[in-house]
């Protein structure tokens, strides 16, 4: 590990922070958030220091071998795109930690919260930096798991548990899709890393499997980035504490799908499928998300639905696949992360200080919360795309890209979507602060610095980037666009349009429509509510129905396979045993020759006779107890035969097993009806008898056949030769058990132990049922 | 059912002898018929017998710990015996032998022996707990 490997350390640092968090919280108490935010701040500083090199076109590569035998490395690569993402993750993360420190202050689960948050940060950094395909998948799953933990943070509420479960199921399916995708793509191109994959040129696009690869990667990206109709988990994820919503579910994690699409654009993009599926799905998501946002009255849910819409817009732009569209996507990605993160934190601050997030109950907060109001205004203006803010630049860029293409459907979608988002920006960022103050559950006042520092910084950044636009383009946006496009792009962004052209007209149209939508928001909402009441069914209910159907199917399969009747299990086992033995012998003609009549001594005959008598007694026993004991007598006779023919260990064990099984069977039977006679109808007797006879015949024939084949003594020779010399033991059987094949024995005793526990559990269940019945009676 | 005087009087003696036999059979296993598995079964039958004559609570009290704990201890011992060679740079489950002189007598100590003792505890613990839980009627494990 050298200085050049620092990106690896940067990925590891959040995991270290996750482990240290409980101690920091215990010993630093109130100062803990300020200490904890140093971790992401340090990562941010490291990536910021690397910007000049990245901007000059370099990329940092480092890694350590993980599973060298199959070519898996834990390797990272820092280029323009991953650097932009890493800066966002660590930069926003710094303020989120501060914010969460204030927001979650005094919560008993704060340690768990911060640990999960840092786990997520590490996984997300790893995801955007990973070069190795398998590492990419591992970190991808890591973000899903961390998101699950954070959504379900308030695990005593059923809604939070359901939301966490839903998010895990949907993003988990996407994760599986990604695994299949990276494996398939790696196979096709014959590579293990993204670097090699991106250098493979037309290998993927030219492959006959391209549609499958594309479908798998899109499955991953669309679930993670909440494209319709897979978006349902994202609004539900608002069950998480607000810092999580601001960080995971708007600024970073939901962009993972967008990152994947951007990353793979050079090798997957540019095909008719790519250029039709992405704009279509993205466009539908844009409009759908914006309309759903307008329906909401909860600040967080409004923001969540606009996040869905923004993700749709990003996917649409990536799908258009021109250099200008990619520039628009990258610019909008940055703008969105800043203003949406800020607005979420504002929503949380309002909720924290006033006790409600319902916009119908909020108003006139500008006097009570002036700093928050300023931050909300900055972020809201950027979201609305007012000239002078970065949101406007991003919007102009994407309108420019659309105008070049002259795809009127896409232009109409974008204008409508942006107009709706303009209206929602007003609803979220202005409405709670304007008008006359209203009574809220709590008396609202300005929160501590942690609650407004983040929104203010991000809101101001939306302005600052515009002031230093050429610098931002050359240092971060340009290199990212180059990485997405796969070739150098001459990127220039303008803070204000230089000529009056179509993009500016579209922006003006957006604003006009937006103002109209803002003013008629309440009417639009009731209209949409009526529509939703008519439709009733939605993907969210569909999810519940799918899960319920899955459970019903599982129950059905289990019921049909596991009848719970012992006879059925034993019959199935015996029939299969008989078939497995008799069918191959018949098919291959491997029946044993009839053995010669053995010359046994008198006492040997006596033992055979005892075994036979035992057998007959089992068949003719009047009660179950007699049958059990007779079976024991038969077993003892067999054990004696073992002893006479030179297998003392086997005989010894057989004796003990017979003893214990008689005892245990008898004990089991005391719980059942021991004295009851075994009465089966004649037909049943014939069937059971035939099955038992067939299984016995099969085993007998197998043993005869085995003894008639020539004996390969290499193994027993080896044991006999080495047992005394190497293992210091004369008893070969025992030496095999505890030494030569010790690992097998270890597995076996583990099984004995687990079986014992399972039987205990069964007995206990039965005992409890008995007790419950007695309770009912009394 | 099992409460006759003769049975109640003799069973502790028989159980004690059976337990000694179990230990003996376990330890001789490396050179003569026997071993941890069979020893464990013998020990379990001793406890089952005592449970029939004196009742399950008496056996549980005599054992002090839950029989399943003995099984868990045995599994741990067996795994540790397998792991020990790793710390001497050998591979998992390599047998280690040492022959210290105790009072002029050579004693053979080895990881397979501790492994076999582990097997003894697993088998005796698991079988005893099954037998006892079945003997104890009407609940409790």
Interface residues (C-beta under 8 A of the other chain):
Chain A: X648 X649 X652 X653 X656 X657 X659 X660 X663 X664 X667 X668 X670 X671 X727 X728 X729 X730 X731 X733 X734 X735 X737 X738 X739 X742 X743 X745 X746 X749 X750 X752 X753 X755 X756 X757 X759 X760 X763 X764 X767 X768 X770 X771
Chain B: X25 X29 X30 X31 X32 X33 X34 X35 X36 X37 X38 X41 X42 X44 X45 X48 X68 X71 X72 X74 X75 X78 X79 X82 X92 X93 X95 X97 X108 X110 X112 X113 X115 X116 X118 X119 X122 X123 X125 X126 X127 X129 X130 X131 X133 X134 X135 X137 X138 X139 X140 X141
